Amino acid sequence: MNAWTLAYEGYDPASEGLREALCTLGNGRWATRGATPDGLARTPGTYRAGCYDRLASQVAGRTVVNEDLVNLPDWLPLTFATPGSDWFRPDTADLPDYRQELDLRRGLLLRTLRWRDDAGRVTLVRQRRLVSMADPVLAALETTFTAENWSGPLRVRAGLDGRVTNRGVARYRDLRGDHLTRHTTGAGAGDELTWLTAQTRSSQITVALAARVAAPVPGSVSAEPDRIHTDLVLELAAGEPATVSKIVALVTSRDPAIHDPLTAARRRVQMAPGFGELLAAHEAAWERLWERARLDVDGPELSRIVHLHVFHLLQTLSPHTADLDAGVPARGLHGEAYRGHVFWDELFVLPWLNLRFPDISLGALRYRWRRLPEARAAAREAGFDGAMFPWQSGSDGREETQTFHLNPESGRWLPDVSHLQRHAGLAIAYNVWQYHLVTGSMPPWCAELLTGIARFFASLTVLDPLSGRYEIRGVMGPDEYHTAYPGAPAPGLDNNAYTNVMTVWLLSRALELGVAGPQEAERWTDITRRMRVDFHDGVISQFTGYADLEELDWGRYKGVRRLDRALEADGDDVNRYKASKQADTLMLFYLLTAGELTDILQRLGYSADAGLIPRTISYYLDRTSHGSTLSAVVHAWVLARSDRARSWQFFGEALLSDVHDVQGGTTAEGIHLGAMAGTLDMLQRCYLGLEPRPDGLHLEPLLPERLGSLSLTIHLRGRRLAIEADHVRTRVDGITLPRGADTTIPWRTPS
């Protein structure tokens, strides 16, 4: 087994969606799914970071407006035909051999096949594909044909297709996905160059693709308004290869340093080198990334999945992303699930990047800062102060959460109130603080971001005169199953423990920064001393009234991950039960150390005995269906010090969540970026015990038994550190630390 290769043998139309998502190639600016350039069971998908469009649809008698990450024109199409045969399609072809291979080290997708046509002629086809990490405008596809037992003409057709729509998620197909309009096509440079443009319907972003086809013979161009192709006829001699390469440039009207997208795309593709030179620069760029992102573990299978997760993280958020106005899409740039929206997944992504690529983290934070005006407007409209960030974000920072969603198990469209998840702002503030701890930097705009969020959460609190406690009412927690009290006329829950405790944490950090005025500081300080947190049965209550809910018959719903859908299809309501989709209260133990949480609770006047945390973990672990890939990450983390064997089980599930598609078909719609990054952060910060503190980087390794060794490189304030750990010793820059040492590496001021 190669630790740097993800390979598939044989062509299987039923698994194409999964392969396409996992074989996506990208450079942080744009990405293309690993769809075949030919075939029927393909889901073409090319997505540019931050390229969104809104459309109105009629659903269940209502008009709903959704914003989508737009599926851009398809640059891949390339097929071929032997004399007297139809165009090659793997779905219907006789294929003695077929292999698709993703080279993670080089960022290269390879396909090798042997096709036997109806006349018995066998043709060997080898393809290499890249989306350039060196020049983020360019991509390329090289195809080499070898006639094995015949000689004669081979027809080849290479095209650009603008007829794509957003159709990658089955449950969205009742909604409009025809985002592209105003197509134009053309050719030039002796028919070697073709181009296609389109415009998004409402956001009016112009997209231009230009392609340069290089072949041993000239081609002829055929064009329609929304697609264009070049036809070639290669004279093959048995055993002698012939190569066709296709270099493509993608430019949009959002790109800097252009006059117009079409002119820029045509010039860039004309100036681009050939495939070999383009590949060499691309490989060199990936080599530099891997040097900085090095994370080595023992065992080829574990290594392969770790490399795969790093690879897809850097394809979504690369150094090219740092200058873009783009957030952290929950499904990467790999598919259309969640419509390409930005949720809170950066909470699981940026901590890993902070210690390696802080500029990328800063770019993601700047995406949020640019949307402060919308967040402030949302807070004002809701009657609050400060900045209220939406649960789902897209182009301009407005709330993009759907108002209705389809339950695929019942076929019913249901109201969606998940916009009541206010904790997206808490995630942003937490990432600001983590960036500050790691880099020592707090740019004024970062302080402005944290302050705006603090003011919102302070204004969200209400002082109850009877209890003398501050409360936060009418919200949803990270659990997502519980949207309202059973039978209540309005949605929302009171005093979600995660939201309330993290509000105290946030206001404490804001007070440290000294950003509040005197009266404001007085109230914030009071909140940090009198916030309400509920308890029952010796554990922290997920929200007020949680203890009154019914226990679920888990035997009846054994193995069901999406209980909300299953219960609704059965005519029941998950709100009635003590059942969680994913970690909610336990998120506190994911973000805060035991000491930090205990200090907060004691400051609030609550007793926090040594058994509170393990009791709470055990209680909710027994009542969680793990309907999200993030759930396994969080549970692996919170169990890492108390139950290492079970922690490793959850870690293993998180590792395999996309490779094995453990959620049952969701990976085909896009990879789970938060879960992928979360596994990397588990290795780096949890199992290795790397914790940024004000005085330095805290290091306390405690590797699971199944993890023999761990080696990585991190970058801190201009300083490069190599860390190696196993069950016997830990070395930092070659210096062996005492066994069991609790070490703090002091910060240094960047030179």
NORCOR-V504385 format. One record per residue. N is the residue number from 0. RES is the residue in one letter. SS is DSSP state (h for helix, s for strand, l for the rest). OMEGA is omega in degrees with one decimal (NA if undefined). Layout:
N&RES&SS&OMEGA  N&RES&SS&OMEGA
This chain:
0&M&l&179.4  1&N&l&-178.1  2&A&l&-178.4  3&W&l&-175.2  4&T&s&169.0  5&L&s&-172.1  6&A&s&176.1  7&Y&s&177.5  8&E&s&178.3  9&G&l&178.5  10&Y&l&-177.6  11&D&l&-178.1  12&P&h&-176.9  13&A&h&-178.3  14&S&h&-177.6  15&E&h&-178.8  16&G&h&178.4  17&L&h&-179.7  18&R&h&-179.7  19&E&h&-179.4  20&A&h&-176.5  21&L&h&179.2  22&C&l&175.2  23&T&l&173.5  24&L&s&-179.9  25&G&s&-179.1  26&N&l&-179.0  27&G&l&176.3  28&R&l&175.5  29&W&s&-177.7  30&A&s&178.1  31&T&s&177.8  32&R&l&-178.1  33&G&l&178.7  34&A&l&173.8  35&T&l&176.3  36&P&l&-177.2  37&D&l&173.5  38&G&l&-177.8  39&L&l&-176.3  40&A&l&-178.0  41&R&l&176.1  42&T&l&-178.4  43&P&l&-179.4  44&G&l&171.9  45&T&s&-172.7  46&Y&s&178.2  47&R&s&-178.2  48&A&l&176.0  49&G&l&-178.7  50&C&l&-175.3  51&Y&s&176.9  52&D&s&179.7  53&R&s&173.9  54&L&s&175.7  55&A&s&-179.8  56&S&s&174.5  57&Q&s&-177.4  58&V&s&176.2  59&A&l&177.8  60&G&l&-179.3  61&R&s&172.4  62&T&s&177.9  63&V&s&179.2  64&V&s&179.3  65&N&s&175.1  66&E&s&-176.9  67&D&s&162.6  68&L&s&-166.1  69&V&l&170.3  70&N&l&-173.4  71&L&l&-179.9  72&P&l&-173.5  73&D&s&-179.1  74&W&l&-171.8  75&L&l&-164.5  76&P&l&173.9  77&L&s&177.7  78&T&s&-171.5  79&F&s&-178.4  80&A&s&172.9  81&T&s&-177.2  82&P&l&176.9  83&G&l&-178.4  84&S&l&172.7  85&D&l&176.2  86&W&l&-178.3  87&F&l&172.3  88&R&l&-177.4  89&P&l&-178.4  90&D&l&-174.6  91&T&l&-172.5  92&A&l&170.3  93&D&s&-172.2  94&L&s&175.7  95&P&s&178.1  96&D&s&176.0  97&Y&s&179.7  98&R&s&173.2  99&Q&s&-172.1  100&E&s&176.2  101&L&s&177.9  102&D&s&-173.7  103&L&l&-177.4  104&R&l&-175.2  105&R&l&-178.7  106&G&l&-171.4  107&L&s&175.4  108&L&s&-176.2  109&L&s&173.5  110&R&s&177.1  111&T&s&179.3  112&L&s&171.1  113&R&s&-176.1  114&W&s&174.1  115&R&s&-179.0  116&D&l&-175.1  117&D&l&178.9  118&A&l&179.2  119&G&l&177.9  120&R&l&-179.1  121&V&s&-180.0  122&T&s&175.4  123&L&s&-179.6  124&V&s&176.0  125&R&s&179.9  126&Q&s&174.2  127&R&s&-175.8  128&R&s&175.7  129&L&s&165.6  130&V&s&-162.3  131&S&l&172.2  132&M&l&179.6  133&A&l&177.6  134&D&l&-168.1  135&P&l&174.7  136&V&l&-165.9  137&L&s&170.6  138&A&s&-176.8  139&A&s&175.1  140&L&s&177.8  141&E&s&-179.4  142&T&s&178.9  143&T&s&-178.4  144&F&s&173.8  145&T&s&175.0  146&A&s&-174.1  147&E&l&-174.3  148&N&l&-179.1  149&W&l&173.6  150&S&l&179.0  151&G&s&-176.1  152&P&s&173.0  153&L&s&176.3  154&R&s&178.7  155&V&s&177.9  156&R&s&178.5  157&A&s&-173.8  158&G&s&169.8  159&L&s&-172.5  160&D&s&179.5  161&G&l&-175.5  162&R&l&-178.0  163&V&l&173.3  164&T&l&172.8  165&N&l&-178.1  166&R&l&-171.2  167&G&l&-179.7  168&V&l&-172.8  169&A&h&-173.7  170&R&h&176.1  171&Y&h&-168.3  172&R&l&169.6  173&D&l&179.4  174&L&l&-179.7  175&R&l&177.1  176&G&l&-177.3  177&D&l&-173.2  178&H&l&-173.8  179&L&s&178.9  180&T&s&177.3  181&R&s&179.5  182&H&s&169.1  183&T&s&177.5  184&T&s&178.0  185&G&s&-178.7  186&A&s&179.2  187&G&s&177.7  188&A&l&177.5  189&G&l&179.9  190&D&l&174.7  191&E&l&-175.7  192&L&s&173.6  193&T&s&-180.0  194&W&s&179.1  195&L&s&174.4  196&T&s&174.6  197&A&s&179.4  198&Q&s&175.6  199&T&s&-167.8  200&R&l&-175.1  201&S&l&179.7  202&S&l&174.3  203&Q&l&172.9  204&I&l&177.0  205&T&s&179.4  206&V&s&178.7  207&A&s&171.3  208&L&s&173.6  209&A&s&-176.9  210&A&s&174.4  211&R&s&-179.1  212&V&s&177.8  213&A&s&-176.7  214&A&l&179.3  215&P&l&-177.8  216&V&l&176.3  217&P&l&-179.4  218&G&l&175.4  219&S&s&-173.3  220&V&s&171.4  221&S&s&-173.6  222&A&s&166.7  223&E&s&-178.1  224&P&l&-174.5  225&D&l&173.1  226&R&s&-178.1  227&I&s&178.6  228&H&s&177.3  229&T&s&178.1  230&D&s&180.0  231&L&s&171.6  232&V&s&179.7  233&L&s&174.7  234&E&s&-176.5  235&L&s&170.4  236&A&l&-174.9  237&A&l&176.5  238&G&l&-178.0  239&E&l&-177.0  240&P&l&173.0  241&A&s&-171.3  242&T&s&172.9  243&V&s&177.2  244&S&s&-177.1  245&K&s&178.1  246&I&s&-173.6  247&V&s&171.8  248&A&s&176.5  249&L&s&-179.0  250&V&s&175.9  251&T&s&179.9  252&S&l&175.5  253&R&l&-174.7  254&D&l&177.2  255&P&l&171.7  256&A&l&175.0  257&I&l&171.4  258&H&l&174.3  259&D&l&-173.5  260&P&h&-176.1  261&L&h&178.5  262&T&h&-179.1  263&A&h&-179.2  264&A&h&-179.5  265&R&h&179.8  266&R&h&-177.4  267&R&h&-179.5  268&V&h&176.1  269&Q&h&-178.5  270&M&h&-175.5  271&A&l&176.6  272&P&l&175.9  273&G&l&-174.3  274&F&h&-176.7  275&G&h&179.8  276&E&h&178.0  277&L&h&178.8  278&L&h&-178.8  279&A&h&178.8  280&A&h&178.2  281&H&h&179.3  282&E&h&179.0  283&A&h&178.6  284&A&h&177.8  285&W&h&178.3  286&E&h&178.3  287&R&h&178.3  288&L&h&-178.8  289&W&h&177.4  290&E&h&-178.3  291&R&h&-175.8  292&A&l&-173.6  293&R&l&177.6  294&L&s&-172.7  295&D&s&174.7  296&V&s&-179.3  297&D&l&179.6  298&G&l&-175.3  299&P&h&-178.4  300&E&h&177.2  301&L&h&179.2  302&S&h&-178.5  303&R&h&-178.2  304&I&h&175.6  305&V&h&177.9  306&H&h&179.0  307&L&h&-179.1  308&H&h&175.5  309&V&h&-177.6  310&F&h&-177.0  311&H&h&174.8  312&L&h&-177.7  313&L&h&173.8  314&Q&h&178.1  315&T&h&-177.3  316&L&l&-179.0  317&S&l&173.3  318&P&l&176.6  319&H&l&-179.5  320&T&l&-172.1  321&A&l&-178.7  322&D&l&179.6  323&L&l&171.5  324&D&l&-175.1  325&A&l&178.1  326&G&l&-177.8  327&V&l&-179.3  328&P&s&-173.5  329&A&l&-179.8  330&R&l&179.7  331&G&l&173.3  332&L&l&-166.5  333&H&l&-177.9  334&G&l&-169.6  335&E&l&176.9  336&A&h&-176.2  337&Y&h&177.8  338&R&h&179.4  339&G&h&-173.8  340&H&l&177.1  341&V&s&178.9  342&F&l&178.7  343&W&l&-173.3  344&D&l&176.2  345&E&h&175.8  346&L&h&-178.7  347&F&h&-172.3  348&V&h&-171.1  349&L&h&178.7  350&P&h&176.5  351&W&h&-179.7  352&L&h&-177.7  353&N&h&-174.9  354&L&l&-178.0  355&R&l&-176.8  356&F&l&-175.9  357&P&h&178.0  358&D&h&177.6  359&I&h&176.9  360&S&h&-178.5  361&L&h&177.2  362&G&h&178.3  363&A&h&176.2  364&L&h&179.4  365&R&h&173.5  366&Y&h&179.6  367&R&h&-177.2  368&W&h&179.5  369&R&l&-178.9  370&R&l&175.9  371&L&h&179.2  372&P&h&177.9  373&E&h&179.3  374&A&h&177.2  375&R&h&178.7  376&A&h&178.8  377&A&h&178.3  378&A&h&179.9  379&R&h&-178.6  380&E&h&179.3  381&A&l&177.8  382&G&l&-178.0  383&F&l&175.6  384&D&l&171.6  385&G&l&-172.4  386&A&l&178.6  387&M&l&-178.7  388&F&l&-175.8  389&P&l&176.0  390&W&l&175.6  391&Q&l&-177.2  392&S&s&178.8  393&G&l&-172.0  394&S&l&-168.5  395&D&l&176.1  396&G&l&173.5  397&R&l&176.0  398&E&l&-178.4  399&E&l&179.1  400&T&l&179.7  401&Q&l&177.7  402&T&l&174.1  403&F&s&176.8  404&H&s&-179.1  405&L&s&169.1  406&N&s&-176.2  407&P&l&-179.5  408&E&l&179.0  409&S&l&-177.1  410&G&l&-177.5  411&R&s&171.4  412&W&s&-171.8  413&L&s&175.3  414&P&s&179.8  415&D&l&-178.4  416&V&l&-175.0  417&S&h&172.0  418&H&h&178.7  419&L&h&174.0  420&Q&l&-176.9  421&R&l&-169.8  422&H&l&172.8  423&A&h&178.4  424&G&h&177.7  425&L&h&178.1  426&A&h&179.2  427&I&h&-179.9  428&A&h&178.4  429&Y&h&179.8  430&N&h&174.0  431&V&h&-177.3  432&W&h&177.8  433&Q&h&176.7  434&Y&h&178.7  435&H&h&-178.9  436&L&h&-175.1  437&V&h&-173.8  438&T&h&-174.7  439&G&l&-174.4  440&S&l&172.3  441&M&l&178.6  442&P&l&-179.0  443&P&h&-179.2  444&W&h&173.9  445&C&h&176.5  446&A&h&177.4  447&E&h&178.8  448&L&h&-179.5  449&L&h&-179.2  450&T&h&179.7  451&G&h&179.1  452&I&h&178.5  453&A&h&-179.6  454&R&h&178.2  455&F&h&-176.0  456&F&h&174.9  457&A&h&-179.4  458&S&h&177.2  459&L&h&-177.6  460&T&s&178.7  461&V&s&179.0  462&L&s&176.9  463&D&s&-175.4  464&P&l&-178.5  465&L&l&-177.0  466&S&l&-174.8  467&G&l&-178.9  468&R&s&172.4  469&Y&s&-178.7  470&E&s&171.5  471&I&s&-170.7  472&R&l&171.1  473&G&l&179.4  474&V&s&169.7  475&M&l&176.5  476&G&l&-179.6  477&P&l&-178.0  478&D&l&176.2  479&E&l&174.9  480&Y&l&-174.3  481&H&l&-178.1  482&T&l&-176.6  483&A&s&172.0  484&Y&l&-178.9  485&P&l&178.0  486&G&l&-177.8  487&A&l&-179.0  488&P&l&-177.0  489&A&l&180.0  490&P&l&176.8  491&G&s&-178.7  492&L&s&-177.0  493&D&l&169.8  494&N&l&170.2  495&N&l&-171.5  496&A&h&-179.9  497&Y&h&-178.1  498&T&h&-177.1  499&N&h&-178.0  500&V&h&-179.9  501&M&h&172.8  502&T&h&175.9  503&V&h&177.9  504&W&h&-177.2  505&L&h&-178.4  506&L&h&176.1  507&S&h&178.8  508&R&h&179.6  509&A&h&176.8  510&L&h&175.9  511&E&h&-179.3  512&L&h&179.5  513&G&l&-175.3  514&V&l&-176.0  515&A&l&172.2  516&G&l&-175.3  517&P&h&-179.5  518&Q&h&178.9  519&E&h&-179.5  520&A&h&179.5  521&E&h&-180.0  522&R&h&180.0  523&W&h&178.5  524&T&h&179.3  525&D&h&178.5  526&I&h&-178.9  527&T&h&178.1  528&R&h&-172.8  529&R&h&176.3  530&M&s&-179.2  531&R&l&170.2  532&V&l&-178.2  533&D&l&178.2  534&F&s&170.8  535&H&s&178.1  536&D&l&177.8  537&G&l&178.2  538&V&s&176.2  539&I&s&178.5  540&S&l&-179.4  541&Q&l&174.8  542&F&l&177.9  543&T&l&-179.8  544&G&l&-179.7  545&Y&h&-177.1  546&A&h&-177.5  547&D&h&-179.3  548&L&l&-179.7  549&E&s&172.1  550&E&l&-179.7  551&L&l&171.5  552&D&l&-175.3  553&W&l&177.2  554&G&l&-180.0  555&R&l&-176.7  556&Y&l&-178.7  557&K&l&177.6  558&G&l&179.6  559&V&l&-178.0  560&R&l&-179.6  561&R&l&-179.3  562&L&h&-179.0  563&D&h&-179.9  564&R&h&-177.8  565&A&h&-178.9  566&L&h&179.1  567&E&h&177.6  568&A&h&178.1  569&D&l&-179.4  570&G&l&-178.5  571&D&l&-176.4  572&D&l&-178.9  573&V&h&178.6  574&N&h&-177.4  575&R&h&-165.7  576&Y&s&171.1  577&K&l&-177.0  578&A&l&-176.3  579&S&s&174.8  580&K&l&-175.1  581&Q&l&-177.7  582&A&l&176.5  583&D&l&174.9  584&T&l&-178.2  585&L&l&174.1  586&M&h&177.4  587&L&h&-178.4  588&F&h&175.6  589&Y&h&-175.3  590&L&h&-174.2  591&L&l&172.1  592&T&l&178.2  593&A&h&179.4  594&G&h&179.7  595&E&h&-179.0  596&L&h&178.8  597&T&h&179.1  598&D&h&180.0  599&I&h&-178.5  600&L&h&179.1  601&Q&h&176.8  602&R&h&178.2  603&L&l&177.9  604&G&l&178.7  605&Y&l&175.8  606&S&l&-179.5  607&A&l&-178.7  608&D&l&-174.5  609&A&l&-177.6  610&G&l&-175.1  611&L&h&-176.1  612&I&h&179.3  613&P&h&177.3  614&R&h&-178.2  615&T&h&178.0  616&I&h&-178.0  617&S&h&-177.5  618&Y&h&-175.5  619&Y&h&176.5  620&L&h&179.2  621&D&l&-174.4  622&R&l&-177.7  623&T&s&-177.5  624&S&l&179.4  625&H&l&178.8  626&G&l&177.3  627&S&l&177.7  628&T&h&179.1  629&L&h&-176.9  630&S&h&-179.8  631&A&h&178.5  632&V&h&-176.4  633&V&h&-179.1  634&H&h&174.6  635&A&h&-178.1  636&W&h&-172.5  637&V&h&178.3  638&L&l&-169.6  639&A&l&-176.2  640&R&l&-175.6  641&S&l&-178.5  642&D&l&-171.9  643&R&h&-179.7  644&A&h&179.9  645&R&h&174.1  646&S&h&-179.2  647&W&h&176.6  648&Q&h&178.2  649&F&h&178.3  650&F&h&177.9  651&G&h&177.4  652&E&h&178.5  653&A&h&178.3  654&L&h&-173.1  655&L&h&-170.8  656&S&l&178.2  657&D&l&-178.7  658&V&l&178.9  659&H&l&177.2  660&D&l&-172.1  661&V&l&178.4  662&Q&l&172.4  663&G&l&174.4  664&G&l&-175.9  665&T&l&-177.1  666&T&h&178.5  667&A&h&-179.4  668&E&h&-178.7  669&G&l&-179.6  670&I&l&179.8  671&H&l&-171.4  672&L&h&-179.0  673&G&h&179.5  674&A&h&178.1  675&M&h&179.7  676&A&h&179.4  677&G&h&177.5  678&T&h&178.0  679&L&h&178.8  680&D&h&174.6  681&M&h&-179.4  682&L&h&-171.6  683&Q&h&-173.4  684&R&h&-175.7  685&C&h&-176.9  686&Y&h&176.6  687&L&l&177.0  688&G&l&178.0  689&L&s&-178.1  690&E&s&176.6  691&P&s&177.4  692&R&s&-179.2  693&P&l&-176.4  694&D&l&-179.9  695&G&s&-179.2  696&L&s&-178.3  697&H&s&-176.9  698&L&s&179.6  699&E&l&-175.8  700&P&l&170.8  701&L&l&-173.7  702&L&l&172.3  703&P&l&-178.4  704&E&l&-177.0  705&R&l&178.2  706&L&l&-173.8  707&G&l&-177.5  708&S&s&-177.8  709&L&s&-178.8  710&S&s&-177.8  711&L&s&175.4  712&T&s&175.5  713&I&s&-177.7  714&H&s&-174.7  715&L&s&172.4  716&R&l&179.1  717&G&l&-176.9  718&R&s&178.9  719&R&s&-179.5  720&L&s&173.8  721&A&s&-177.1  722&I&s&175.9  723&E&s&-179.8  724&A&s&169.3  725&D&s&-176.7  726&H&l&-176.7  727&V&l&-173.7  728&R&l&175.4  729&T&s&179.3  730&R&s&175.3  731&V&s&-175.8  732&D&l&176.0  733&G&l&-179.8  734&I&s&-178.3  735&T&s&178.5  736&L&s&177.3  737&P&l&-178.9  738&R&l&-179.8  739&G&l&-176.5  740&A&l&172.5  741&D&l&-167.2  742&T&s&171.8  743&T&s&176.9  744&I&s&-175.1  745&P&s&174.8  746&W&l&171.7  747&R&l&176.6  748&T&l&179.5  749&P&l&178.3  750&S&l&NA
